[in-house]
Amino acid sequence: MKRSLLAFALTAYAVALGAYITPALAVDRSEAIALGEAYQRVLANPTDTAANMEYARLAEAVGQPRKALATYERVLLYDPENAEALAALVRIRRQLQPDTTLVTLTGGLGYESNPLQRHSDLESSLKAYVAGRVQDERRLGDTRWRTLLLGNAEYFSDVSQLDYGYLGGVTGPILPVGAQLSVNPFAGGGVSFLDNAYYYSEAIAGMQFEGYLQGAYQLLRVRGGYRSFGDQSISTDGFYADVVGRWALPQVVQDSDVFVFTPHARWSGIGGIDVTNTSLGPDDIKPGDYVSWGARFEYFNQVADWLTLGGGVDVTQTLYSNLYAPDGDKRDDVMIEPLLSAVFNRALGMQTDIALDYRYQWNQSNDEQAEFGNHIAMARVVTRF
C-alpha cells in the first residue's frame, strides 16, 4: 500500500512538473488545443501508457522536449521495457546536452634504444613529443554534431630522418540507434610531414558505434582512407581500411580497476615500406601492402587517489603481399609489445597529470633481417581544459 501511494505521489509530481515547464517555443492554437486535450487524458489516468505516450509525442513534435522528457520518464516508471520511451529518453537527453569543447594537450620527453628498428647497428636517441586533441560537440538543428581535431609531432635528437608531424580532423553527426547506442559517421582528412618535408595527405571516412554498456564506454570503429605521398617518398599512393573495437569491463578485481580489450585489424594497399617509427597498434597505419590483425589487452587500477597503474600487451601479426623472406615465402611478422604505465593524477593541478610510459617492441619474422627490439620510455604531462 505504501509503495502504491509513493508511486502515485511520484507520478502526480512528474505530471505537475511536465505541466508547468515553460515551453521554449510557442505553439499555434490548434497544437495547443491538441496538447491540452492529451494532457487532460493523462490527468484522468496518470498510469495509462497510451495516454502518456500520445502526450509525449505531441510535446516533442511541437518543440517542447522537456515536457516530453518528463512524460517518457513517467512512462518508464510503470513500463520499464517500453522500447519507444527508452529510445526517446536517449534522443531527447542528447538534444538537451549543452555544447561542449574538450581540449587535451600532451608534451613529453623520451628515449628509444632502436628508433630505426634495425636488426643490427642499433642507434639510440632521445626524443621530444607534443600532441593536441580538440573534441567539440554541439547541436546543429535537431542533430548533435561532433568535430575532432588531432595534431602531433616527434623530434629525435640523433635520427632526424624520423622527425614526424601530423595534423588532421574528422567531423560528423551523432545519431542514436538504440537506448544505449549511438553511431557517429565521420569524414575528414589530414597532412603529414617527415624529416621537415611533406610526407603525405589523406582523406578519411568511417563510422563509429559507441555507448555505455556494463557501466563503461564501449566502441567499434570502421574506417577507410586514401593516402597520397610526396614525390620524394618511397611509398606510393593507395587505400587502407581498418576496424578497431574497444570493450571495457570495470570492477574486475576492485571497484577502482578496469580491464580493456582492443581488437584491431587492417588492410593496406599502400605500396612501399615504412620509414617512420610506428608500432602496429590500434591507431597506427604502417605503409606497405599487407593484412594485419591482433589485439591489445590492458589492465588499469587506481591504487590511490593520486596514482593509477596499468599494464598490458599488444600482439599483432602482419602478412605482407610484396615483401619476401630469403626462403621465398612472403614475409610474416609478429610484433609483441608489453606495456607499462603510471599516471600521477592531478599532479600539477586538478586537470593536469604526469604519466610515465614504457613499452618494448619485439618484432619476430621469417626474415631474420626484419627482427628487432626497441625499448621506448616516455615521461609526459597531460592537461585538459
C-alpha positions as a Markdown table, in Angstrom:
| # | Residue | x | y | z |
|---|---|---|---|---|
| 1 | Met | 0.0 | 0.0 | 0.0 |
| 2 | Lys | 2.8 | 2.4 | 0.9 |
| 3 | Arg | 4.6 | 1.6 | -2.3 |
| 4 | Ser | 1.4 | 2.3 | -4.3 |
| 5 | Leu | 1.0 | 5.7 | -2.6 |
| 6 | Leu | 4.6 | 6.6 | -3.2 |
| 7 | Ala | 4.4 | 5.7 | -6.9 |
| 8 | Phe | 1.2 | 7.7 | -7.2 |
| 9 | Ala | 2.8 | 10.7 | -5.5 |
| 10 | Leu | 5.8 | 10.5 | -7.8 |
| 11 | Thr | 3.5 | 10.3 | -10.8 |
| 12 | Ala | 1.5 | 13.2 | -9.7 |
| 13 | Tyr | 4.7 | 15.3 | -9.2 |
| 14 | Ala | 6.0 | 14.3 | -12.6 |
| 15 | Val | 2.7 | 15.3 | -14.2 |
| 16 | Ala | 2.7 | 18.6 | -12.4 |
| 17 | Leu | 6.3 | 19.2 | -13.5 |
| 18 | Gly | 5.5 | 18.5 | -17.1 |
| 19 | Ala | 2.6 | 20.9 | -16.9 |
| 20 | Tyr | 4.4 | 23.8 | -15.5 |
| 21 | Ile | 7.6 | 23.8 | -17.6 |
| 22 | Thr | 7.6 | 26.9 | -19.8 |
| 23 | Pro | 7.9 | 25.9 | -23.4 |
| 24 | Ala | 11.0 | 27.1 | -25.3 |
| 25 | Leu | 8.9 | 27.7 | -28.4 |
| 26 | Ala | 5.4 | 29.0 | -28.8 |
| 27 | Val | 2.9 | 26.6 | -30.4 |
| 28 | Asp | -0.1 | 27.6 | -32.6 |
| 29 | Arg | -3.7 | 27.4 | -31.3 |
| 30 | Ser | -4.5 | 24.0 | -32.8 |
| 31 | Glu | -1.3 | 22.4 | -31.4 |
| 32 | Ala | -2.0 | 24.0 | -28.0 |
| 33 | Ile | -5.6 | 22.6 | -28.0 |
| 34 | Ala | -4.4 | 19.1 | -29.0 |
| 35 | Leu | -1.6 | 19.2 | -26.4 |
| 36 | Gly | -4.1 | 20.3 | -23.7 |
| 37 | Glu | -6.6 | 17.6 | -24.6 |
| 38 | Ala | -3.8 | 14.9 | -24.4 |
| 39 | Tyr | -2.8 | 16.3 | -21.1 |
| 40 | Gln | -6.3 | 16.0 | -19.7 |
| 41 | Arg | -6.3 | 12.3 | -20.7 |
| 42 | Val | -3.1 | 11.9 | -18.8 |
| 43 | Leu | -4.6 | 13.6 | -15.7 |
| 44 | Ala | -7.6 | 11.3 | -15.9 |
| 45 | Asn | -5.3 | 8.3 | -15.6 |
| 46 | Pro | -1.6 | 9.1 | -14.9 |
| 47 | Thr | -0.6 | 5.4 | -15.3 |
| 48 | Asp | -2.2 | 5.0 | -18.8 |
| 49 | Thr | 0.8 | 4.3 | -21.0 |
| 50 | Ala | -1.0 | 5.1 | -24.2 |
| 51 | Ala | -2.2 | 8.4 | -23.0 |
| 52 | Asn | 1.2 | 9.4 | -21.7 |
| 53 | Met | 2.9 | 8.3 | -25.0 |
| 54 | Glu | 0.4 | 10.4 | -27.0 |
| 55 | Tyr | 1.1 | 13.4 | -24.9 |
| 56 | Ala | 4.9 | 12.9 | -25.0 |
| 57 | Arg | 4.9 | 12.5 | -28.8 |
| 58 | Leu | 2.8 | 15.7 | -29.2 |
| 59 | Ala | 5.0 | 17.7 | -26.8 |
| 60 | Glu | 8.1 | 16.6 | -28.7 |
| 61 | Ala | 6.5 | 17.4 | -32.1 |
| 62 | Val | 5.6 | 20.9 | -31.1 |
| 63 | Gly | 9.1 | 21.7 | -29.8 |
| 64 | Gln | 8.7 | 21.1 | -26.0 |
| 65 | Pro | 11.3 | 18.4 | -25.3 |
| 66 | Arg | 11.4 | 19.0 | -21.6 |
| 67 | Lys | 7.7 | 18.2 | -21.2 |
| 68 | Ala | 8.2 | 15.1 | -23.4 |
| 69 | Leu | 11.2 | 14.0 | -21.4 |
| 70 | Ala | 9.3 | 14.2 | -18.1 |
| 71 | Thr | 6.5 | 12.2 | -19.6 |
| 72 | Tyr | 8.7 | 9.5 | -21.1 |
| 73 | Glu | 10.3 | 9.1 | -17.7 |
| 74 | Arg | 6.9 | 8.8 | -16.2 |
| 75 | Val | 6.0 | 6.0 | -18.7 |
| 76 | Leu | 9.1 | 4.1 | -17.7 |
| 77 | Leu | 8.0 | 4.1 | -14.0 |
| 78 | Tyr | 5.2 | 1.7 | -15.0 |
| 79 | Asp | 6.5 | 0.2 | -18.2 |
| 80 | Pro | 10.3 | 0.0 | -17.8 |
| 81 | Glu | 10.7 | -2.1 | -21.0 |
| 82 | Asn | 8.9 | 0.3 | -23.3 |
| 83 | Ala | 11.3 | 0.5 | -26.3 |
| 84 | Glu | 9.9 | 3.7 | -27.7 |
| 85 | Ala | 10.1 | 5.5 | -24.4 |
| 86 | Leu | 13.7 | 4.3 | -23.8 |
| 87 | Ala | 14.8 | 5.4 | -27.3 |
| 88 | Ala | 13.1 | 8.8 | -26.9 |
| 89 | Leu | 14.8 | 9.3 | -23.5 |
| 90 | Val | 18.2 | 8.9 | -25.0 |
| 91 | Arg | 17.3 | 11.0 | -28.0 |
| 92 | Ile | 15.9 | 13.9 | -26.0 |
| 93 | Arg | 18.7 | 13.8 | -23.4 |
| 94 | Arg | 21.2 | 14.1 | -26.2 |
| 95 | Gln | 19.3 | 17.0 | -27.7 |
| 96 | Leu | 19.3 | 18.8 | -24.3 |
| 97 | Gln | 23.0 | 18.2 | -23.7 |
| 98 | Pro | 25.0 | 21.5 | -23.6 |
| 99 | Asp | 27.6 | 22.3 | -26.2 |
| 100 | Thr | 31.0 | 21.1 | -25.1 |
| 101 | Thr | 34.6 | 21.6 | -26.2 |
| 102 | Leu | 37.4 | 19.5 | -24.6 |
| 103 | Val | 41.0 | 20.3 | -25.3 |
| 104 | Thr | 43.7 | 17.8 | -24.4 |
| 105 | Leu | 47.4 | 18.8 | -24.6 |
| 106 | Thr | 50.3 | 16.5 | -24.2 |
| 107 | Gly | 54.0 | 17.1 | -24.1 |
| 108 | Gly | 56.9 | 14.9 | -23.1 |
| 109 | Leu | 60.4 | 13.6 | -23.4 |
| 110 | Gly | 61.5 | 10.1 | -24.1 |
| 111 | Tyr | 64.2 | 7.6 | -25.1 |
| 112 | Glu | 64.3 | 4.9 | -27.7 |
| 113 | Ser | 67.1 | 2.2 | -27.9 |
| 114 | Asn | 66.4 | 1.4 | -31.6 |
| 115 | Pro | 64.2 | 4.0 | -33.2 |
| 116 | Leu | 65.2 | 2.9 | -36.8 |
| 117 | Gln | 64.0 | -0.6 | -35.9 |
| 118 | Arg | 67.2 | -2.2 | -37.2 |
| 119 | His | 68.3 | -5.8 | -36.8 |
| 120 | Ser | 71.9 | -4.7 | -36.1 |
| 121 | Asp | 73.9 | -1.5 | -35.8 |
| 122 | Leu | 71.4 | -0.1 | -33.4 |
| 123 | Glu | 71.4 | 3.7 | -32.8 |
| 124 | Ser | 69.6 | 5.1 | -29.8 |
| 125 | Ser | 68.1 | 8.6 | -29.5 |
| 126 | Leu | 66.3 | 11.0 | -27.2 |
| 127 | Lys | 63.1 | 12.4 | -28.4 |
| 128 | Ala | 60.5 | 15.2 | -27.7 |
| 129 | Tyr | 56.8 | 14.7 | -28.2 |
| 130 | Val | 53.9 | 17.1 | -28.4 |
| 131 | Ala | 50.2 | 16.4 | -29.2 |
| 132 | Gly | 46.9 | 18.2 | -29.2 |
| 133 | Arg | 43.3 | 16.9 | -29.4 |
| 134 | Val | 40.2 | 19.0 | -29.6 |
| 135 | Gln | 36.8 | 17.4 | -29.4 |
| 136 | Asp | 33.8 | 19.6 | -29.9 |
| 137 | Glu | 30.2 | 18.5 | -29.7 |
| 138 | Arg | 27.3 | 20.8 | -30.3 |
| 139 | Arg | 23.7 | 20.8 | -31.5 |
| 140 | Leu | 23.1 | 21.8 | -35.1 |
| 141 | Gly | 19.4 | 21.9 | -35.7 |
| 142 | Asp | 17.9 | 18.7 | -34.3 |
| 143 | Thr | 21.2 | 16.8 | -34.6 |
| 144 | Arg | 24.2 | 16.7 | -32.3 |
| 145 | Trp | 27.5 | 17.1 | -34.2 |
| 146 | Arg | 31.0 | 16.1 | -33.3 |
| 147 | Thr | 34.2 | 17.5 | -34.6 |
| 148 | Leu | 37.6 | 16.0 | -33.7 |
| 149 | Leu | 40.9 | 17.8 | -34.5 |
| 150 | Leu | 44.2 | 16.0 | -33.9 |
| 151 | Gly | 47.9 | 17.0 | -34.1 |
| 152 | Asn | 51.2 | 15.5 | -33.0 |
| 153 | Ala | 54.9 | 15.9 | -33.6 |
| 154 | Glu | 58.0 | 13.9 | -32.7 |
| 155 | Tyr | 61.6 | 15.3 | -32.7 |
| 156 | Phe | 64.6 | 12.9 | -32.4 |
| 157 | Ser | 67.9 | 14.3 | -31.3 |
| 158 | Asp | 70.1 | 11.8 | -33.2 |
| 159 | Val | 68.0 | 10.4 | -36.1 |
| 160 | Ser | 66.4 | 13.5 | -37.6 |
| 161 | Gln | 65.1 | 11.5 | -40.6 |
| 162 | Leu | 62.4 | 10.3 | -38.2 |
| 163 | Asp | 61.2 | 13.7 | -37.2 |
| 164 | Tyr | 57.5 | 13.5 | -37.8 |
| 165 | Gly | 54.3 | 15.6 | -37.7 |
| 166 | Tyr | 50.6 | 15.2 | -38.4 |
| 167 | Leu | 47.6 | 17.5 | -38.4 |
| 168 | Gly | 44.1 | 16.4 | -39.3 |
| 169 | Gly | 40.5 | 16.1 | -38.3 |
| 170 | Val | 37.1 | 14.5 | -38.9 |
| 171 | Thr | 33.5 | 15.6 | -38.4 |
| 172 | Gly | 30.1 | 14.1 | -38.5 |
| 173 | Pro | 26.7 | 13.7 | -36.7 |
| 174 | Ile | 26.0 | 11.6 | -33.6 |
| 175 | Leu | 22.8 | 9.6 | -34.3 |
| 176 | Pro | 21.0 | 7.5 | -31.7 |
| 177 | Val | 20.3 | 3.9 | -32.8 |
| 178 | Gly | 19.0 | 2.5 | -29.5 |
| 179 | Ala | 18.5 | 3.1 | -25.9 |
| 180 | Gln | 22.2 | 2.8 | -25.1 |
| 181 | Leu | 23.9 | 3.0 | -28.5 |
| 182 | Ser | 24.7 | 5.8 | -31.0 |
| 183 | Val | 26.5 | 5.9 | -34.3 |
| 184 | Asn | 28.9 | 8.7 | -35.5 |
| 185 | Pro | 29.5 | 8.7 | -39.3 |
| 186 | Phe | 32.5 | 10.9 | -40.0 |
| 187 | Ala | 34.7 | 12.2 | -42.8 |
| 188 | Gly | 37.8 | 14.3 | -42.9 |
| 189 | Gly | 41.5 | 14.2 | -43.7 |
| 190 | Gly | 45.0 | 15.2 | -42.7 |
| 191 | Val | 48.5 | 16.0 | -43.8 |
| 192 | Ser | 51.8 | 14.7 | -42.5 |
| 193 | Phe | 55.5 | 15.8 | -42.6 |
| 194 | Leu | 58.6 | 13.7 | -42.3 |
| 195 | Asp | 62.2 | 15.0 | -41.9 |
| 196 | Asn | 61.0 | 18.6 | -42.3 |
| 197 | Ala | 59.4 | 17.8 | -45.7 |
| 198 | Tyr | 55.9 | 17.0 | -46.9 |
| 199 | Tyr | 55.2 | 13.3 | -46.4 |
| 200 | Tyr | 51.6 | 12.5 | -47.3 |
| 201 | Ser | 48.0 | 13.8 | -47.3 |
| 202 | Glu | 45.0 | 11.7 | -46.7 |
| 203 | Ala | 41.2 | 11.6 | -47.0 |
| 204 | Ile | 39.3 | 9.6 | -44.3 |
| 205 | Ala | 35.7 | 8.3 | -43.9 |
| 206 | Gly | 34.2 | 5.9 | -41.5 |
| 207 | Met | 31.6 | 5.1 | -38.8 |
| 208 | Gln | 31.9 | 4.7 | -35.1 |
| 209 | Phe | 29.4 | 2.9 | -32.9 |
| 210 | Glu | 29.6 | 3.8 | -29.2 |
| 211 | Gly | 27.7 | 3.5 | -26.0 |
| 212 | Tyr | 27.8 | 2.9 | -22.3 |
| 213 | Leu | 27.4 | -0.8 | -21.6 |
| 214 | Gln | 28.1 | -2.6 | -18.3 |
| 215 | Gly | 29.0 | 0.8 | -16.8 |
| 216 | Ala | 31.8 | 1.6 | -19.2 |
| 217 | Tyr | 32.3 | 3.3 | -22.5 |
| 218 | Gln | 32.5 | 0.8 | -25.5 |
| 219 | Leu | 33.1 | 1.5 | -29.2 |
| 220 | Leu | 33.5 | -0.1 | -32.6 |
| 221 | Arg | 35.1 | 2.0 | -35.4 |
| 222 | Val | 35.2 | 1.1 | -39.1 |
| 223 | Arg | 37.4 | 3.4 | -41.2 |
| 224 | Gly | 38.8 | 3.7 | -44.7 |
| 225 | Gly | 41.2 | 6.2 | -46.3 |
| 226 | Tyr | 43.4 | 7.1 | -49.2 |
| 227 | Arg | 46.9 | 8.5 | -48.9 |
| 228 | Ser | 48.8 | 10.5 | -51.4 |
| 229 | Phe | 52.5 | 10.7 | -50.9 |
| 230 | Gly | 55.0 | 13.3 | -52.0 |
| 231 | Asp | 57.5 | 12.8 | -54.8 |
| 232 | Gln | 60.4 | 12.1 | -52.5 |
| 233 | Ser | 58.7 | 9.3 | -50.6 |
| 234 | Ile | 59.5 | 5.7 | -51.3 |
| 235 | Ser | 55.8 | 4.8 | -50.6 |
| 236 | Thr | 53.2 | 5.1 | -53.3 |
| 237 | Asp | 49.6 | 6.3 | -53.2 |
| 238 | Gly | 47.0 | 3.8 | -52.0 |
| 239 | Phe | 43.9 | 2.9 | -49.9 |
| 240 | Tyr | 43.7 | 1.4 | -46.5 |
| 241 | Ala | 40.9 | 0.2 | -44.2 |
| 242 | Asp | 40.7 | -0.9 | -40.6 |
| 243 | Val | 38.4 | -1.8 | -37.8 |
| 244 | Val | 39.1 | -1.2 | -34.1 |
| 245 | Gly | 36.9 | -2.3 | -31.2 |
| 246 | Arg | 37.2 | -1.3 | -27.5 |
| 247 | Trp | 35.5 | -3.3 | -24.8 |
| 248 | Ala | 36.0 | -2.2 | -21.2 |
| 249 | Leu | 35.0 | -4.2 | -18.1 |
| 250 | Pro | 35.1 | -2.2 | -14.9 |
| 251 | Gln | 35.4 | -3.5 | -11.3 |
| 252 | Val | 37.2 | -6.8 | -12.3 |
| 253 | Val | 39.0 | -7.3 | -9.0 |
| 254 | Gln | 38.4 | -4.0 | -7.2 |
| 255 | Asp | 35.9 | -1.1 | -7.5 |
| 256 | Ser | 38.7 | 1.1 | -8.9 |
| 257 | Asp | 40.0 | -1.1 | -11.7 |
| 258 | Val | 39.1 | -1.8 | -15.4 |
| 259 | Phe | 40.1 | -4.3 | -18.0 |
| 260 | Val | 40.3 | -3.1 | -21.6 |
| 261 | Phe | 40.2 | -5.4 | -24.6 |
| 262 | Thr | 41.0 | -3.7 | -28.0 |
| 263 | Pro | 40.9 | -6.0 | -31.1 |
| 264 | His | 42.1 | -4.5 | -34.3 |
| 265 | Ala | 42.6 | -5.4 | -38.0 |
| 266 | Arg | 43.8 | -3.6 | -41.0 |
| 267 | Trp | 44.3 | -3.9 | -44.8 |
| 268 | Ser | 46.7 | -1.6 | -46.5 |
| 269 | Gly | 47.2 | -1.2 | -50.2 |
| 270 | Ile | 49.8 | 1.4 | -49.9 |
| 271 | Gly | 53.0 | 0.5 | -51.8 |
| 272 | Gly | 56.5 | 0.8 | -50.5 |
| 273 | Ile | 57.8 | 0.2 | -47.0 |
| 274 | Asp | 57.5 | 2.0 | -43.6 |
| 275 | Val | 60.2 | 4.6 | -42.9 |
| 276 | Thr | 58.6 | 6.1 | -39.7 |
| 277 | Asn | 58.8 | 4.7 | -36.2 |
| 278 | Thr | 55.3 | 3.5 | -35.6 |
| 279 | Ser | 54.0 | 0.3 | -33.8 |
| 280 | Leu | 51.2 | -1.8 | -35.2 |
| 281 | Gly | 48.8 | -0.6 | -32.5 |
| 282 | Pro | 45.1 | 0.2 | -33.0 |
| 283 | Asp | 45.6 | 3.6 | -34.5 |
| 284 | Asp | 49.0 | 3.4 | -36.2 |
| 285 | Ile | 48.9 | 2.9 | -40.0 |
| 286 | Lys | 52.1 | 1.3 | -41.4 |
| 287 | Pro | 52.7 | 1.8 | -45.1 |
| 288 | Gly | 53.0 | -1.3 | -47.3 |
| 289 | Asp | 50.9 | -3.9 | -48.9 |
| 290 | Tyr | 49.8 | -6.1 | -46.1 |
| 291 | Val | 47.0 | -7.5 | -43.9 |
| 292 | Ser | 47.3 | -7.4 | -40.1 |
| 293 | Trp | 45.3 | -8.3 | -37.1 |
| 294 | Gly | 45.8 | -8.5 | -33.4 |
| 295 | Ala | 44.6 | -7.3 | -30.0 |
| 296 | Arg | 45.6 | -5.2 | -27.1 |
| 297 | Phe | 44.9 | -6.4 | -23.5 |
| 298 | Glu | 45.3 | -3.8 | -20.7 |
| 299 | Tyr | 44.5 | -3.6 | -17.0 |
| 300 | Phe | 44.4 | -0.3 | -15.0 |
| 301 | Asn | 43.9 | 0.2 | -11.3 |
| 302 | Gln | 43.6 | 3.4 | -9.4 |
| 303 | Val | 45.6 | 2.2 | -6.4 |
| 304 | Ala | 45.4 | 5.6 | -4.7 |
| 305 | Asp | 43.5 | 8.9 | -5.3 |
| 306 | Trp | 46.7 | 10.3 | -6.8 |
| 307 | Leu | 48.1 | 7.2 | -8.7 |
| 308 | Thr | 46.8 | 4.9 | -11.5 |
| 309 | Leu | 48.9 | 1.9 | -12.5 |
| 310 | Gly | 48.5 | 0.0 | -15.8 |
| 311 | Gly | 50.0 | -2.8 | -17.8 |
| 312 | Gly | 49.2 | -5.0 | -20.8 |
| 313 | Val | 50.4 | -6.4 | -24.1 |
| 314 | Asp | 49.7 | -5.8 | -27.8 |
| 315 | Val | 50.1 | -8.7 | -30.2 |
| 316 | Thr | 49.9 | -8.1 | -34.0 |
| 317 | Gln | 50.6 | -10.4 | -36.9 |
| 318 | Thr | 51.3 | -8.8 | -40.3 |
| 319 | Leu | 51.3 | -10.7 | -43.6 |
| 320 | Tyr | 53.0 | -8.8 | -46.4 |
| 321 | Ser | 51.9 | -9.2 | -50.0 |
| 322 | Asn | 55.0 | -7.9 | -51.9 |
| 323 | Leu | 57.8 | -8.5 | -49.4 |
| 324 | Tyr | 59.6 | -11.9 | -49.3 |
| 325 | Ala | 61.8 | -13.7 | -46.8 |
| 326 | Pro | 65.1 | -15.2 | -48.0 |
| 327 | Asp | 63.5 | -18.7 | -48.4 |
| 328 | Gly | 61.0 | -17.2 | -50.9 |
| 329 | Asp | 58.0 | -17.2 | -48.6 |
| 330 | Lys | 56.1 | -14.0 | -48.1 |
| 331 | Arg | 57.2 | -12.0 | -45.1 |
| 332 | Asp | 55.3 | -12.8 | -41.9 |
| 333 | Asp | 55.9 | -10.7 | -38.8 |
| 334 | Val | 54.6 | -10.9 | -35.3 |
| 335 | Met | 55.0 | -7.8 | -33.1 |
| 336 | Ile | 54.7 | -8.3 | -29.4 |
| 337 | Glu | 54.6 | -5.1 | -27.3 |
| 338 | Pro | 54.5 | -5.3 | -23.5 |
| 339 | Leu | 53.1 | -2.1 | -22.0 |
| 340 | Leu | 53.5 | -0.4 | -18.6 |
| 341 | Ser | 52.2 | 2.9 | -17.3 |
| 342 | Ala | 52.0 | 5.0 | -14.2 |
| 343 | Val | 49.8 | 8.1 | -14.1 |
| 344 | Phe | 50.1 | 10.6 | -11.2 |
| 345 | Asn | 46.6 | 12.0 | -11.2 |
| 346 | Arg | 46.3 | 15.8 | -10.8 |
| 347 | Ala | 50.0 | 16.1 | -10.0 |
| 348 | Leu | 50.2 | 19.6 | -11.4 |
| 349 | Gly | 46.6 | 20.8 | -10.7 |
| 350 | Met | 43.1 | 19.5 | -10.9 |
| 351 | Gln | 43.2 | 18.9 | -14.7 |
| 352 | Thr | 46.9 | 18.1 | -15.3 |
| 353 | Asp | 48.5 | 14.6 | -14.9 |
| 354 | Ile | 52.0 | 13.3 | -15.1 |
| 355 | Ala | 52.4 | 10.0 | -17.0 |
| 356 | Leu | 55.3 | 7.6 | -17.2 |
| 357 | Asp | 55.1 | 5.1 | -20.0 |
| 358 | Tyr | 57.2 | 2.1 | -21.1 |
| 359 | Arg | 56.9 | -0.4 | -23.9 |
| 360 | Tyr | 59.1 | -2.8 | -25.6 |
| 361 | Gln | 58.7 | -3.5 | -29.4 |
| 362 | Trp | 59.8 | -7.1 | -30.1 |
| 363 | Asn | 59.3 | -8.0 | -33.8 |
| 364 | Gln | 59.7 | -11.6 | -34.9 |
| 365 | Ser | 59.8 | -12.5 | -38.6 |
| 366 | Asn | 60.5 | -15.3 | -41.1 |
| 367 | Asp | 63.0 | -12.7 | -42.4 |
| 368 | Glu | 65.8 | -12.5 | -39.9 |
| 369 | Gln | 66.9 | -9.1 | -41.0 |
| 370 | Ala | 63.4 | -7.8 | -40.1 |
| 371 | Glu | 63.7 | -8.9 | -36.5 |
| 372 | Phe | 64.4 | -6.2 | -33.9 |
| 373 | Gly | 63.9 | -5.0 | -30.4 |
| 374 | Asn | 63.3 | -1.4 | -29.2 |
| 375 | His | 62.9 | -0.1 | -25.7 |
| 376 | Ile | 60.7 | 3.1 | -25.5 |
| 377 | Ala | 60.3 | 5.1 | -22.4 |
| 378 | Met | 58.4 | 8.4 | -22.1 |
| 379 | Ala | 57.5 | 11.0 | -19.5 |
| 380 | Arg | 54.5 | 13.1 | -20.4 |
| 381 | Val | 52.5 | 15.9 | -19.0 |
| 382 | Val | 48.8 | 15.8 | -19.9 |
| 383 | Thr | 46.4 | 18.7 | -19.3 |
| 384 | Arg | 42.7 | 19.1 | -20.2 |
| 385 | Phe | 40.5 | 22.2 | -20.3 |
